[in-house]
């Protein structure tokens, strides 16, 4: 299985409540409905185990059936609008492609 792990912080001035509303009401339901996506989660970091601040505020985990299929799914106008909103809120997100060992 292929899994995308996305690490990011919000851009300065972005309201946390606004981002989290967008994530809950728009991003999560739409992305989870894509045929290429098995499961999509957004996690909020609260700190490091053992103490200290997390270097990232949010982590997204996207389990996909295939990256090629995901590429086709995200090319739609609806997804492009959602991606644009995400880019307005997230500062330099890292999209890490992973797979099971």
GUVOTOR-45091 format. One record per residue (C-alpha): residue in one letter; x, y, z. Coordinates in steps of 0.5 Angstrom, whole numbers, plus 500, padded with zeros to 3 digits. Layout:
N
AXYZ;...
# end
This chain:
101
X500500500;X502507499;X501512504;X503520503;X505523510;X504531510;X507535515;X506542516;X505548520;X499554518;X502560515;X503566520;X496570521;X492563519;X486562524;X487555527;X479555528;X478557520;X483551518;X480546522;X473548520;X476547513;X479541514;X473538518;X468540513;X471540506;X478537506;X476530510;X470529506;X472530499;X478527499;X476521503;X471520497;X476520492;X476513489;X484513489;X484514497;X483508502;X483513508;X485520509;X486523516;X488530519;X492529526;X493535530;X500535534;X500536541;X508536543;X513531543;X513524547;X518525553;X517533552;X518539548;X514542542;X512538535;X516542529;X509541526;X502543528;X499538523;X500531520;X496528514;X496521513;X493519506;X493512504;X492511497;X490505492;X495508487;X499514486;X497514479;X490514480;X491519486;X494524480;X488523476;X483524482;X486531484;X486534477;X479536477;X477543478;X473541485;X480538488;X484544485;X480549489;X481545495;X488545494;X489552493;X485553499;X490549503;X496552500;X493559502;X493556509;X499551510;X506554510;X511549506;X508543507;X512536506;X509531502;X513524504;X511518499;X512512503;X510504503;X510499508;X516495509;
# end
